[in-house]
Amino acid sequence: MKGTVKLEDTKDNFPYEDILYLDHPNPRYHERMSLLNRAGQFSPFAALTGYEEQIKETERITSKKIVLDEEAKQKLDETIKVVIDNPSLEVKITYFIPDSRKDGGKYLEKIGTIHRIDSYQNKIIMKDKTKIALRDIVKIDIIDTQEENSLL
């Protein structure tokens, strides 16, 4: 048989036979590592740190800001004038908040009464001290229906 190798034939060709069956040596200068610590060396690691967060950020949906036409701007101005003349009216303001991380943003609704309009900063200041930029307002609805019917 040409393909079989006998133990006697490998004896001369195997240079490490003298150490093959020796006990594992103990280190002289430090203690052996525990099995738990050895296993920790081979635990998986995240080669791409932050990749999962980046994927979630990419998946997050933002809305585009609505650009009002002249007719919608005029209606918004008229509603603001009515609310200014009647400060006790409760309103629902729909406004846009730009996203700090990517293009677009989200729309929020604020219900309350308007305290005043800051013409220097171009913001509406609500009674609860919330400030809303006039350029970000998309819609103002008057909630108090009893007074709304008599005003419009």
N, C-alpha and C positions, 0 to 999 in steps of 0.2 A: 504494500500500500504506500503510494507515494505521498499522499496528503496528510497522514497522521504524524504528529510530533510526540515523541516519547519524553518522559521526564528526564531520562538519562541524557538525551540529546540537548536539552535546554540548560542543564546544570553548568556547563562551561560557558554558555552564552548569556547567562543572567547575572549581571554584576552586583545586584543588590540582595542576593540570596542570604547573606549573612545578617542582614537587619530585617528581613521580611517578617519574621515571627517574634520579634522582640516586643516587650511591653512599651506602651506609650510613655515617653519620658515626662517627668514632672519638672516644671520650671524652677530654677534656683532662686530667682530674685523677686518673684511676685506670685500671688495665688492664682490658681486656675480660674478661668472665667466660668460662671455658672451657665447651665444650659439655657436658662431664661435669657440671659444677656447675649449668649451666642445666637439664639434664635432671633433676637432683635436686630442683629446685623443683617439678616436676610429678609426682614419684613419689607413689604412693598412701600415705595415712597412716591410722592407726587412729583414727577419730573417737571410738570407744567403747573407750578403754583399759581393760583389765581385764575386758572383756565375755567373752572366750574363757575366762578363768579362772573367771568366775562360772558359765558354762554347765557347765564340768567339775565344779565344786563341787556344782551342783544335780543333776547326773547321778549323783554318788557316792552309793551306797546305804549306809544305816546300818540297824542292827537295833534293834528296840525291846527294852527291858529286860524280862526275864521276871519276873513277880511270883510268888514261890513261895507255894503254899497251906500250911496248917498241917502237913499230913502230910509234905510235902516238906521243910519246915523241921525237923521232928522227926527225919526220917531223916538230914538233913545234920548235925544236932547229935550224933546217935549215932555217925556216921562220924568226926566230929571227936574225940569222946571216945575212940574206939578208936585213932585215930592218935596222940593225946596219950599214951595209956597205952603205946603201942609206937612210940617215936620212930624206929626203924630202918625203918619201913615206907615204901615209895616210893608216892607218890600222884600222881594226875592231877587237877588242880583246873581246873574250867571257871569262868571269871569274866568279868564285864562291865566294859568300860572305856568311860565316856561320851565322846562326841565333843565336842571343844572348839568346833567351828564350827556344828553344827546339832543338832537333836533326835536322840536315839538314840545309837548307839555300835557297838561290835563285841565279839565274844566271843573270848577267848583261852584257850588251854590251857597250863598250866604243869605239867611233870613234875619231881618231885624229892621231897626229904624235908623235913618241917616241922621247923624249928629250935625255934620257940616261938610262943605266941599272946600278943600284946600286948593285954591287956584294957583298958588305958588308952586306946589309939588304936583299939581294935577291929580289929586287923589280924593276919593270919597272916604270920609272918616265916619264909621258907624258908632252907635252909642256904646258898644262894647270895646271901643278903641281899635277895631280892625280897620286897616287901611287898604283900600283897593284902588289900583291905578286906573284912571279913566280910559286910557288906551286899551286896557285889557278887558273892559266890560263888553259883553256881547248882548246882554238882554237884562232889562229891569222889569219885573212884574209887580204890580201893586196888589198886595194880598187882602187888605182891608176892603172887602167888596161893598160895604154899606156906603162908605165915603167915596169909593171909586166911581160908583154909578152917578153920583151927584156932581163929580168933578169932570168926568169925560163926556 
